[in-house]
Amino acid sequence: MNPSHRTADAGFCRIDPPSIKALTFDMQGSLLDFYGTIVDAGAAVIGNRDLHLDWTDVLDRWRKGYRAQLDAILAGTMPWQSTDRIYRSALDGLLENVDGASALSTSDRDTLSAAWSSLKPWPDTRPGLLRLRERFKLSTLSNGSMASIVNIVKMQDLPFDCVLTAELVDSSKPDPKVYALAQKSLGVRADEILMVACHKYDLAAAKKFGFKVAFIPRPLEFGPKGRTDGGAEAYFDAMAPSLTGLADMLCR
């Protein structure tokens, strides 16, 4: 089966909860609904103008352009820069090939790009974090900029003990330096950290570094027409349909 069409498997947990001291979380997509937020921002920017965009396609291309620049930085072929700047650059690149996009002013594009700093959480995010925080240290571990993640955590009142992003080591996941940052900052062993994400590349890298990993599928990450891979992998230590479901497993 094509991975892009795989549906979510049943949940499971192979973790002894007392062995975990801290949880780290991917943010964009995993805890935050970027599709809904960006579509709402786009609708507000476009207003009554006669401009129709396929947001599933735009966001897919925007994310791919963003990821390509992150990978170029990791490969040393592009100097490091904040993800805020990368998102803006990637937006300009993709809009060059979108009919009617010339109608979007610099201010319009700034507004669209800034929406990444005000992403809304999935409905289960805050309830799940509140329950998990009763038992574990919680930290972000995002590729987003420090400014954007701090803004989102404050705006959405997300109960994190610590805010960490790859910007602190001038890199991005899946660079091992990002996971090392979390281990050092949280003061625990690698195998005492559980990385939670909906992105398998992130979990695979965290697992290789020594973390435990938990998969939370987000079938609507790319909107109702988007495609995601929700299938289980052998290296997962836990998998749950939601963050509250993971809390049920770890806080029993």
C-alpha positions in Angstrom: 0.0 0.0 0.0 1.2 3.5 -0.8 2.3 5.1 2.5 0.4 8.3 1.7 -2.9 6.3 1.8 -2.2 4.3 5.0 -4.8 4.8 7.8 -4.2 4.9 11.5 -3.6 1.5 13.2 -4.9 0.7 16.7 -3.1 2.3 19.7 -0.6 0.6 21.9 1.9 1.3 24.6 5.1 -0.6 25.3 6.4 1.9 27.8 6.7 1.5 31.6 5.5 5.1 32.5 7.7 5.4 35.6 10.7 5.0 33.4 9.9 8.3 31.6 10.9 11.6 33.2 10.1 14.1 30.4 8.1 14.4 27.2 9.2 16.5 24.2 6.8 17.5 21.5 6.9 18.4 17.9 4.6 21.4 17.4 3.6 22.2 13.8 1.2 19.5 12.7 1.6 17.3 15.8 0.1 19.7 18.4 -0.9 22.6 16.1 -3.3 22.7 13.2 -1.4 24.7 10.7 -3.8 23.9 7.8 -6.8 25.4 9.5 -4.9 28.4 10.8 -3.3 29.2 7.4 -6.6 28.7 5.5 -8.3 31.1 7.9 -5.5 33.7 7.5 -5.6 33.3 3.7 -9.4 33.8 3.6 -9.0 37.0 5.6 -6.2 38.3 3.4 -8.0 37.5 0.1 -11.3 38.9 1.4 -13.6 39.7 -1.6 -10.9 39.6 -4.2 -11.5 37.3 -7.1 -8.6 35.0 -6.3 -9.2 31.3 -5.7 -6.4 29.2 -4.2 -6.3 25.4 -3.7 -5.1 25.6 -0.1 -4.2 21.9 0.1 -1.8 22.4 -2.9 -0.5 25.7 -1.6 0.3 24.4 1.8 1.8 21.2 0.4 4.1 23.2 -1.8 4.8 25.8 0.9 5.9 23.1 3.4 8.0 21.3 0.7 9.8 24.6 -0.1 10.4 25.2 3.6 11.7 21.7 4.1 14.0 22.0 1.1 15.6 25.1 2.6 16.0 23.4 6.0 17.7 20.4 4.3 20.0 22.8 2.4 21.1 24.4 5.7 21.7 20.9 7.1 23.8 20.0 4.1 25.8 23.2 4.4 24.8 24.6 1.1 22.8 27.4 2.5 23.7 29.6 5.5 21.5 29.2 8.7 18.5 31.5 9.0 15.4 31.6 11.2 12.5 29.5 10.1 10.4 32.7 10.1 12.6 33.9 7.2 12.5 30.5 5.5 8.7 30.5 5.5 8.5 33.9 3.9 11.1 33.0 1.3 9.3 29.7 0.4 6.0 31.6 0.1 7.5 34.0 -2.4 8.9 31.1 -4.4 5.7 29.1 -4.7 3.5 32.2 -5.5 5.7 32.9 -8.6 3.8 29.9 -10.1 0.3 30.6 -8.9 -2.2 32.3 -11.2 -3.3 35.6 -9.8 -0.9 35.6 -6.9 0.6 38.9 -8.2 -2.5 40.4 -6.6 -1.0 39.6 -3.1 1.0 42.6 -1.9 4.1 42.4 0.3 1.9 43.2 3.3 -0.5 40.3 2.3 2.4 37.9 2.1 3.8 39.1 5.4 0.4 38.5 7.0 0.2 35.0 5.6 3.7 34.1 6.7 3.1 35.6 10.2 0.2 33.1 10.6 2.8 30.4 11.4 3.5 32.3 14.6 -0.2 32.1 15.7 -1.1 28.5 14.9 -4.1 27.0 16.7 -3.8 23.8 18.7 -5.8 20.7 17.9 -8.8 20.2 20.3 -7.0 17.5 22.2 -3.7 19.3 22.6 -4.2 21.4 25.7 -6.3 18.8 27.6 -3.7 16.2 26.9 -0.8 18.4 28.0 -2.6 19.3 31.2 -2.9 15.7 32.2 0.6 14.7 31.1 2.1 17.6 33.0 0.8 16.2 36.3 3.3 13.4 35.9 6.0 14.5 33.5 8.2 17.4 32.6 7.0 18.8 29.2 9.0 20.6 26.6 8.5 21.7 23.0 11.1 20.5 20.6 10.2 22.2 17.3 11.8 23.4 14.1 9.9 26.6 14.5 11.6 29.8 15.6 11.9 30.5 19.3 9.8 33.7 18.7 7.0 31.8 17.0 6.8 29.0 19.5 7.0 31.3 22.6 4.2 33.3 21.0 2.0 30.3 20.4 2.6 28.8 23.8 1.6 32.1 25.5 -1.3 32.9 23.2 -2.8 29.4 23.5 -1.9 29.0 27.2 -0.2 25.7 26.6 1.2 24.2 29.8 4.9 23.6 28.9 7.6 23.6 31.5 10.2 24.4 28.9 10.4 25.9 25.4 13.1 24.5 23.1 13.5 24.8 19.4 16.2 23.8 16.9 17.0 27.5 16.5 19.0 27.3 19.8 21.6 25.1 18.0 21.3 26.8 14.6 19.9 23.6 13.1 16.8 21.6 12.5 15.4 18.2 13.1 16.5 15.5 12.3 20.0 16.8 13.2 21.1 14.8 16.4 22.2 18.2 17.9 18.5 19.1 18.4 17.8 16.0 20.4 21.0 16.5 22.4 19.8 20.0 23.2 16.6 18.5 24.8 18.5 15.9 26.8 21.0 18.5 28.2 18.3 21.1 28.9 16.0 18.6 30.7 18.8 17.0 32.7 17.7 13.4 32.1 19.0 10.4 30.2 18.0 10.0 26.6 16.0 6.9 27.3 14.0 8.8 30.0 12.6 11.2 27.3 9.6 10.4 25.2 9.4 12.2 21.9 5.8 12.8 20.7 5.1 13.7 17.1 3.0 12.9 14.0 6.1 13.0 11.7 7.9 9.7 11.3 11.2 11.2 10.2 11.3 13.1 13.5 10.5 10.0 15.6 13.0 7.8 13.7 15.8 10.4 14.4 14.8 10.7 18.1 14.7 6.9 18.4 18.2 6.7 16.9 19.4 9.2 19.5 18.1 7.0 22.3 14.7 8.6 23.0 11.5 6.6 23.4 9.0 7.7 20.8 5.2 8.0 20.6 3.3 8.5 17.4 0.1 10.6 17.3 -1.4 10.4 13.8 -3.0 13.6 12.5 -5.1 12.6 9.4 -6.2 16.2 8.8 -2.7 17.7 9.1 -2.9 18.7 5.4 -6.6 19.4 5.3 -9.5 17.1 4.2 -7.9 16.5 0.8 -4.4 16.0 2.2 -2.7 12.6 2.5 -0.9 11.4 5.6 0.7 8.1 6.8 -1.0 6.9 9.9 0.4 3.4 10.0 2.3 1.9 12.9 6.1 1.3 12.6 8.0 -1.4 14.5 10.2 1.2 16.2 7.3 3.0 17.9 7.2 2.6 21.6 3.6 4.0 21.8 0.9 5.1 19.5 -2.4 6.7 20.3 -5.2 8.3 18.3 -4.9 11.6 20.2 -2.9 13.3 22.9 -5.6 12.6 25.4 -5.4 9.0 24.4 -1.6 9.0 25.1 -2.4 10.5 28.5 -4.7 7.7 29.2 -1.9 5.2 28.5 0.8 7.0 30.5 -1.1 8.4 33.4 -3.2 5.4 34.4 
